[in-house]
Every structure is written in structure tokens, then in C-alpha cells.
Amino acid sequence: MEENRKKIKFLKHSGIYTLTTDQILNVSLEKAWDFFSSPANLQKITPSHMGFNITSDVDKKAYAGQIITYKIGLLPGIKSSWVTEITQVKDKQFFIDEQRFGPYSMWHHEHWFESTSDGKTLMKDKISYKIPFGPLGHLAQIIFIKKQLATIFNHRYKTLEKLFNE
């Protein structure tokens, strides 16, 4: 399993945190793109304990300008409304979503896809985010936000392994 991804990495620069991760999927670029460009599939790769629920109509593939609203559990018993916009899409290469309203001061998520020489797909994620509340936000990053994001992306990795690599 471990050969299919590099470690999740966190960096901090100018008060912004960046999470990067990647994974090889044993499917064609077309099939990977078809799955990930459908916002409805986000619920399938989010841990169920977070109570993720899309509240807007997402009957179309991701397109620039698309607004997606949802509720998600950030902490036990605490749900947050979140609004993201798909800001850029380049077919079968990348799409970017950005938080418009939600728990972060800033959230910029880049999803990258490329075909490998053996017909698989390399999927890369880069998330740049800023936490509100200055030093308290930094403390929250150390205590639980970093762990929560790692848990989400580890769950996603395992789910995608089951869906595409087994």
C-alpha cells in the first residue's frame, strides 16, 4: 500500500499552512477524472464520523464558478456550514476549490492529475490554509487541526485504495 503515496507533508510559511499528498491510482486518467470531478463523490471519501452533507445541487461535474455548500462536523457535536467555489478547471489535469465561507480564514485546494507511463494516474493534492485567531489558531493547528486533516487524508487514501487499487 505505501508504494502508492508519499507521506502527508505540512509546511508553514507567512502564517499559511500547506498540506501536500499524492497517491497512485490503478485506473486511467479518464476514470480518475470522472470520479474526482463529480462533487457528489466527495462524501464517499470523507470519514463518516464527520457527518459530511452536501446541501447544494451538485448534479454537474466541477466547473469554474460552481458553488458547493455543505455541512461538516469539525469537532464532536459541532457542525459548520462551508461554502466553496470551484475557481479553475482544466479538463483531466486539475481543478481548484476555494472556501468562500467556513471555518478557515483561507482555504485553497489544488487537485492535480497526471497519467503515468504504465497507464495509472498520479493524483496530487495541495491545500493552503490559514486559521483564524492568530496565536490561538496556531495552537489549534498544533493540538488538533493538523491531526484532523491527516486523519481525513489517511481515510481518503484507504478509501481510494479500496475503490481503485484492490
DRENPA-3360 file (N, C-alpha, C; in nm, 2 decimals, always signed):
BEGIN
1 = MEENRKKI = +0.08/-0.12/+0.00/+0.00/+0.00/+0.00/+0.09/+0.13/+0.00 ~ +0.19/+0.13/+0.08/+0.27/+0.25/+0.10/+0.33/+0.30/-0.03 ~ +0.36/+0.21/-0.13/+0.42/+0.25/-0.25/+0.33/+0.34/-0.34 ~ +0.20/+0.35/-0.30/+0.11/+0.43/-0.38/+0.10/+0.57/-0.33 ~ +0.17/+0.61/-0.23/+0.17/+0.75/-0.19/+0.30/+0.79/-0.11 ~ +0.32/+0.92/-0.11/+0.42/+0.97/-0.03/+0.36/+1.02/+0.10 ~ +0.43/+1.05/+0.20/+0.38/+1.09/+0.33/+0.30/+1.23/+0.31 ~ +0.20/+1.25/+0.39/+0.14/+1.37/+0.40/+0.24/+1.47/+0.46;
9 = KFLKHSGI = +0.26/+1.59/+0.40/+0.35/+1.68/+0.44/+0.28/+1.81/+0.48 ~ +0.32/+1.87/+0.59/+0.27/+2.00/+0.63/+0.39/+2.10/+0.64 ~ +0.37/+2.22/+0.58/+0.47/+2.33/+0.59/+0.40/+2.45/+0.64 ~ +0.47/+2.55/+0.70/+0.42/+2.67/+0.73/+0.50/+2.79/+0.67 ~ +0.43/+2.89/+0.62/+0.50/+3.00/+0.56/+0.41/+3.12/+0.56 ~ +0.46/+3.23/+0.62/+0.39/+3.35/+0.62/+0.25/+3.34/+0.69 ~ +0.24/+3.25/+0.79/+0.11/+3.23/+0.86/+0.02/+3.14/+0.79 ~ +0.06/+3.08/+0.67/-0.02/+2.99/+0.59/+0.04/+2.85/+0.61;
17 = YTLTTDQI = -0.05/+2.75/+0.63/-0.01/+2.61/+0.63/-0.04/+2.55/+0.50 ~ +0.05/+2.46/+0.46/+0.03/+2.39/+0.33/+0.04/+2.24/+0.36 ~ -0.06/+2.17/+0.31/-0.06/+2.02/+0.32/-0.04/+1.97/+0.18 ~ +0.05/+1.87/+0.16/+0.06/+1.81/+0.03/+0.06/+1.66/+0.05 ~ +0.00/+1.59/-0.05/+0.00/+1.45/-0.05/-0.02/+1.40/-0.20 ~ +0.01/+1.28/-0.22/-0.01/+1.22/-0.36/-0.04/+1.07/-0.34 ~ -0.10/+1.02/-0.45/-0.13/+0.88/-0.45/-0.14/+0.83/-0.59 ~ -0.10/+0.71/-0.62/-0.11/+0.64/-0.75/-0.24/+0.56/-0.74;
25 = LNVSLEKA = -0.32/+0.58/-0.84/-0.45/+0.51/-0.86/-0.44/+0.42/-0.98 ~ -0.48/+0.29/-0.96/-0.47/+0.19/-1.06/-0.59/+0.20/-1.16 ~ -0.61/+0.32/-1.21/-0.71/+0.35/-1.31/-0.66/+0.45/-1.41 ~ -0.72/+0.46/-1.52/-0.68/+0.55/-1.63/-0.71/+0.70/-1.58 ~ -0.65/+0.79/-1.64/-0.67/+0.93/-1.61/-0.81/+0.97/-1.63 ~ -0.88/+0.92/-1.73/-1.02/+0.94/-1.76/-1.11/+0.90/-1.65 ~ -1.08/+0.78/-1.60/-1.17/+0.72/-1.49/-1.15/+0.80/-1.36 ~ -1.02/+0.83/-1.33/-0.99/+0.91/-1.21/-1.06/+1.05/-1.22;
33 = WDFFSSPA = -1.04/+1.11/-1.34/-1.10/+1.25/-1.36/-1.25/+1.24/-1.34 ~ -1.31/+1.14/-1.40/-1.46/+1.12/-1.39/-1.51/+1.11/-1.25 ~ -1.43/+1.04/-1.16/-1.47/+1.03/-1.02/-1.45/+1.16/-0.95 ~ -1.33/+1.22/-0.96/-1.30/+1.33/-0.87/-1.36/+1.46/-0.92 ~ -1.40/+1.47/-1.05/-1.46/+1.59/-1.09/-1.61/+1.60/-1.07 ~ -1.66/+1.49/-1.00/-1.80/+1.49/-0.96/-1.81/+1.52/-0.81 ~ -1.86/+1.64/-0.78/-1.86/+1.68/-0.63/-1.94/+1.59/-0.54 ~ -2.03/+1.52/-0.60/-2.11/+1.42/-0.52/-2.02/+1.31/-0.46;
41 = NLQKITPS = -1.91/+1.28/-0.52/-1.82/+1.17/-0.47/-1.74/+1.22/-0.35 ~ -1.74/+1.35/-0.32/-1.66/+1.39/-0.20/-1.71/+1.32/-0.07 ~ -1.84/+1.30/-0.06/-1.89/+1.24/+0.06/-1.84/+1.09/+0.07 ~ -1.82/+1.03/-0.04/-1.77/+0.89/-0.04/-1.63/+0.88/+0.02 ~ -1.55/+0.98/+0.01/-1.41/+0.98/+0.06/-1.38/+1.06/+0.18 ~ -1.49/+1.10/+0.25/-1.48/+1.18/+0.37/-1.52/+1.09/+0.49 ~ -1.45/+1.09/+0.60/-1.48/+1.00/+0.71/-1.63/+1.02/+0.76 ~ -1.70/+0.91/+0.78/-1.84/+0.92/+0.81/-1.86/+0.99/+0.94;
49 = HMGFNITS = -1.77/+0.98/+1.04/-1.79/+1.05/+1.17/-1.80/+1.20/+1.16 ~ -1.76/+1.25/+1.04/-1.76/+1.40/+1.03/-1.90/+1.45/+0.98 ~ -1.99/+1.35/+0.95/-2.13/+1.39/+0.91/-2.13/+1.48/+0.79 ~ -2.05/+1.46/+0.69/-2.04/+1.55/+0.57/-2.17/+1.53/+0.50 ~ -2.23/+1.65/+0.46/-2.35/+1.65/+0.39/-2.36/+1.77/+0.29 ~ -2.36/+1.74/+0.16/-2.37/+1.85/+0.06/-2.51/+1.90/+0.07 ~ -2.53/+2.03/+0.08/-2.66/+2.10/+0.09/-2.70/+2.17/-0.04 ~ -2.62/+2.17/-0.14/-2.65/+2.24/-0.27/-2.67/+2.13/-0.37;
57 = DVDKKAYA = -2.72/+2.18/-0.49/-2.74/+2.09/-0.60/-2.60/+2.07/-0.67 ~ -2.56/+1.94/-0.68/-2.43/+1.92/-0.75/-2.45/+1.81/-0.86 ~ -2.54/+1.83/-0.94/-2.57/+1.73/-1.05/-2.48/+1.74/-1.17 ~ -2.39/+1.84/-1.17/-2.29/+1.85/-1.28/-2.15/+1.83/-1.23 ~ -2.07/+1.80/-1.33/-1.92/+1.79/-1.30/-1.87/+1.92/-1.26 ~ -1.76/+1.93/-1.19/-1.70/+2.05/-1.15/-1.67/+2.14/-1.27 ~ -1.71/+2.27/-1.25/-1.69/+2.37/-1.35/-1.65/+2.50/-1.28 ~ -1.58/+2.59/-1.34/-1.53/+2.71/-1.29/-1.66/+2.80/-1.25;
65 = GQIITYKI = -1.66/+2.85/-1.13/-1.77/+2.93/-1.08/-1.88/+2.85/-1.01 ~ -1.86/+2.71/-1.00/-1.96/+2.63/-0.93/-1.95/+2.65/-0.78 ~ -2.06/+2.68/-0.72/-2.07/+2.70/-0.57/-2.12/+2.57/-0.51 ~ -2.05/+2.52/-0.41/-2.09/+2.40/-0.34/-2.11/+2.43/-0.19 ~ -2.22/+2.40/-0.14/-2.24/+2.42/+0.01/-2.26/+2.29/+0.08 ~ -2.21/+2.29/+0.20/-2.22/+2.16/+0.28/-2.21/+2.19/+0.43 ~ -2.24/+2.09/+0.50/-2.22/+2.10/+0.65/-2.13/+1.98/+0.68 ~ -2.04/+2.01/+0.78/-1.94/+1.92/+0.82/-1.91/+1.93/+0.97;
73 = GLLPGIKS = -1.89/+1.82/+1.03/-1.85/+1.82/+1.17/-1.71/+1.85/+1.19 ~ -1.67/+1.96/+1.25/-1.53/+1.99/+1.28/-1.48/+1.93/+1.41 ~ -1.57/+1.93/+1.51/-1.54/+1.87/+1.64/-1.67/+1.79/+1.68 ~ -1.65/+1.70/+1.77/-1.77/+1.62/+1.81/-1.88/+1.72/+1.86 ~ -2.00/+1.70/+1.80/-2.12/+1.78/+1.83/-2.12/+1.92/+1.77 ~ -2.01/+1.96/+1.70/-2.01/+2.10/+1.64/-2.00/+2.08/+1.48 ~ -2.11/+2.13/+1.42/-2.12/+2.12/+1.27/-2.10/+2.26/+1.22 ~ -2.03/+2.28/+1.11/-2.01/+2.40/+1.05/-2.06/+2.40/+0.90;
81 = SWVTEITQ = -2.12/+2.52/+0.86/-2.15/+2.53/+0.72/-2.03/+2.58/+0.65 ~ -2.02/+2.53/+0.53/-1.90/+2.56/+0.45/-1.94/+2.58/+0.31 ~ -1.89/+2.69/+0.24/-1.92/+2.72/+0.11/-1.79/+2.73/+0.03 ~ -1.78/+2.65/-0.08/-1.66/+2.65/-0.16/-1.70/+2.68/-0.30 ~ -1.61/+2.74/-0.37/-1.62/+2.77/-0.52/-1.52/+2.70/-0.59 ~ -1.56/+2.63/-0.70/-1.46/+2.58/-0.79/-1.41/+2.69/-0.88 ~ -1.29/+2.73/-0.86/-1.24/+2.86/-0.93/-1.18/+2.83/-1.06 ~ -1.11/+2.71/-1.08/-1.05/+2.68/-1.21/-1.06/+2.53/-1.23;
89 = VKDKQFFI = -1.08/+2.50/-1.36/-1.08/+2.36/-1.41/-1.01/+2.35/-1.54 ~ -0.92/+2.26/-1.55/-0.86/+2.23/-1.68/-0.88/+2.08/-1.70 ~ -0.96/+2.04/-1.79/-1.01/+1.90/-1.81/-0.90/+1.80/-1.80 ~ -0.91/+1.70/-1.72/-0.82/+1.59/-1.70/-0.68/+1.63/-1.65 ~ -0.67/+1.76/-1.60/-0.54/+1.80/-1.55/-0.55/+1.85/-1.40 ~ -0.64/+1.94/-1.38/-0.65/+1.99/-1.24/-0.78/+2.07/-1.22 ~ -0.82/+2.08/-1.10/-0.93/+2.18/-1.06/-0.89/+2.23/-0.92 ~ -0.94/+2.35/-0.90/-0.91/+2.42/-0.77/-1.04/+2.46/-0.70;
97 = DEQRFGPY = -1.05/+2.43/-0.57/-1.17/+2.48/-0.50/-1.11/+2.57/-0.39 ~ -1.19/+2.68/-0.36/-1.16/+2.77/-0.26/-1.27/+2.80/-0.16 ~ -1.25/+2.80/-0.04/-1.35/+2.83/+0.06/-1.40/+2.98/+0.04 ~ -1.53/+3.00/+0.04/-1.58/+3.14/+0.04/-1.63/+3.17/+0.18 ~ -1.69/+3.08/+0.25/-1.74/+3.09/+0.39/-1.71/+2.96/+0.46 ~ -1.66/+2.97/+0.58/-1.64/+2.85/+0.65/-1.54/+2.87/+0.77 ~ -1.48/+2.76/+0.82/-1.41/+2.77/+0.94/-1.27/+2.83/+0.93 ~ -1.21/+2.84/+0.81/-1.08/+2.89/+0.79/-1.08/+3.03/+0.74;
105 = SMWHHEHW = -0.97/+3.10/+0.77/-0.95/+3.24/+0.71/-0.93/+3.23/+0.56 ~ -0.86/+3.12/+0.52/-0.84/+3.09/+0.38/-0.83/+2.94/+0.36 ~ -0.88/+2.90/+0.25/-0.87/+2.75/+0.21/-0.86/+2.75/+0.06 ~ -0.75/+2.70/+0.01/-0.72/+2.69/-0.14/-0.67/+2.55/-0.16 ~ -0.75/+2.47/-0.24/-0.73/+2.33/-0.26/-0.71/+2.30/-0.40 ~ -0.58/+2.26/-0.44/-0.55/+2.22/-0.57/-0.55/+2.07/-0.59 ~ -0.62/+2.02/-0.69/-0.63/+1.88/-0.72/-0.56/+1.86/-0.86 ~ -0.45/+1.78/-0.86/-0.38/+1.76/-0.98/-0.38/+1.61/-1.02;
113 = FESTSDGK = -0.39/+1.59/-1.15/-0.40/+1.45/-1.21/-0.30/+1.44/-1.33 ~ -0.23/+1.33/-1.33/-0.15/+1.30/-1.45/-0.14/+1.15/-1.47 ~ -0.13/+1.12/-1.60/-0.12/+0.98/-1.64/+0.03/+0.94/-1.62 ~ +0.04/+0.81/-1.57/+0.18/+0.76/-1.56/+0.21/+0.67/-1.68 ~ +0.34/+0.64/-1.69/+0.38/+0.56/-1.81/+0.32/+0.43/-1.82 ~ +0.27/+0.37/-1.70/+0.21/+0.24/-1.70/+0.05/+0.25/-1.71 ~ +0.00/+0.36/-1.74/-0.15/+0.38/-1.76/-0.22/+0.40/-1.63 ~ -0.15/+0.43/-1.52/-0.22/+0.46/-1.39/-0.23/+0.61/-1.38;
121 = TLMKDKIS = -0.28/+0.66/-1.27/-0.30/+0.80/-1.25/-0.23/+0.85/-1.12 ~ -0.15/+0.95/-1.14/-0.09/+1.01/-1.02/-0.18/+1.13/-0.98 ~ -0.23/+1.12/-0.86/-0.32/+1.23/-0.81/-0.24/+1.30/-0.70 ~ -0.24/+1.43/-0.71/-0.17/+1.52/-0.61/-0.27/+1.62/-0.55 ~ -0.25/+1.64/-0.42/-0.33/+1.75/-0.36/-0.24/+1.85/-0.29 ~ -0.27/+1.97/-0.30/-0.20/+2.08/-0.23/-0.31/+2.17/-0.17 ~ -0.31/+2.18/-0.04/-0.40/+2.26/+0.03/-0.33/+2.37/+0.11 ~ -0.36/+2.49/+0.08/-0.30/+2.60/+0.15/-0.41/+2.66/+0.23;
129 = YKIPFGPL = -0.39/+2.68/+0.36/-0.50/+2.73/+0.45/-0.44/+2.82/+0.56 ~ -0.53/+2.90/+0.61/-0.49/+2.99/+0.72/-0.60/+2.98/+0.82 ~ -0.56/+2.97/+0.95/-0.65/+2.95/+1.06/-0.67/+3.09/+1.13 ~ -0.80/+3.12/+1.16/-0.82/+3.25/+1.23/-0.77/+3.25/+1.37 ~ -0.78/+3.36/+1.44/-0.75/+3.37/+1.58/-0.60/+3.38/+1.61 ~ -0.51/+3.41/+1.52/-0.37/+3.44/+1.55/-0.30/+3.32/+1.62 ~ -0.24/+3.36/+1.74/-0.17/+3.25/+1.82/-0.26/+3.14/+1.86 ~ -0.39/+3.17/+1.89/-0.48/+3.06/+1.93/-0.51/+2.97/+1.82;
137 = GHLAQIIF = -0.51/+3.02/+1.70/-0.53/+2.94/+1.58/-0.41/+2.85/+1.56 ~ -0.29/+2.91/+1.58/-0.17/+2.83/+1.57/-0.17/+2.72/+1.67 ~ -0.21/+2.74/+1.79/-0.22/+2.64/+1.89/-0.32/+2.53/+1.85 ~ -0.43/+2.58/+1.79/-0.53/+2.48/+1.75/-0.47/+2.39/+1.64 ~ -0.39/+2.45/+1.55/-0.32/+2.37/+1.44/-0.24/+2.26/+1.51 ~ -0.16/+2.30/+1.61/-0.07/+2.20/+1.68/-0.15/+2.09/+1.75 ~ -0.26/+2.14/+1.82/-0.33/+2.04/+1.90/-0.42/+1.95/+1.82 ~ -0.50/+2.00/+1.73/-0.60/+1.91/+1.66/-0.62/+1.93/+1.51;
145 = IKKQLATI = -0.60/+2.05/+1.46/-0.63/+2.07/+1.31/-0.54/+1.99/+1.23 ~ -0.41/+1.99/+1.25/-0.31/+1.91/+1.18/-0.35/+1.76/+1.18 ~ -0.38/+1.71/+1.30/-0.42/+1.57/+1.32/-0.55/+1.54/+1.25 ~ -0.65/+1.63/+1.26/-0.77/+1.61/+1.19/-0.76/+1.60/+1.04 ~ -0.68/+1.69/+0.98/-0.65/+1.69/+0.84/-0.58/+1.56/+0.80 ~ -0.48/+1.52/+0.88/-0.41/+1.39/+0.85/-0.51/+1.28/+0.85 ~ -0.60/+1.28/+0.95/-0.70/+1.17/+0.96/-0.78/+1.17/+0.84 ~ -0.83/+1.28/+0.79/-0.91/+1.29/+0.67/-0.84/+1.23/+0.55;
153 = FNHRYKTL = -0.72/+1.28/+0.53/-0.64/+1.23/+0.41/-0.60/+1.09/+0.42 ~ -0.57/+1.04/+0.54/-0.54/+0.90/+0.56/-0.67/+0.81/+0.53 ~ -0.78/+0.86/+0.58/-0.91/+0.79/+0.54/-0.93/+0.79/+0.39 ~ -0.91/+0.90/+0.33/-0.93/+0.92/+0.19/-0.84/+0.82/+0.12 ~ -0.71/+0.81/+0.16/-0.61/+0.72/+0.10/-0.66/+0.58/+0.10 ~ -0.71/+0.53/+0.22/-0.75/+0.40/+0.24/-0.88/+0.37/+0.15 ~ -0.97/+0.47/+0.15/-1.09/+0.45/+0.07/-1.06/+0.44/-0.08 ~ -0.97/+0.52/-0.13/-0.93/+0.52/-0.27/-0.85/+0.39/-0.30;
161 = EKLFNE = -0.78/+0.34/-0.21/-0.71/+0.21/-0.23/-0.82/+0.10/-0.25 ~ -0.92/+0.10/-0.17/-1.03/+0.00/-0.18/-1.10/+0.02/-0.32 ~ -1.13/+0.14/-0.35/-1.21/+0.17/-0.47/-1.13/+0.14/-0.60 ~ -1.00/+0.17/-0.60/-0.92/+0.17/-0.73/-0.80/+0.08/-0.73 ~ -0.75/+0.03/-0.62/-0.63/-0.04/-0.62/-0.63/-0.18/-0.57 ~ -0.75/-0.23/-0.53/-0.76/-0.37/-0.48/-0.83/-0.45/-0.59;
% end
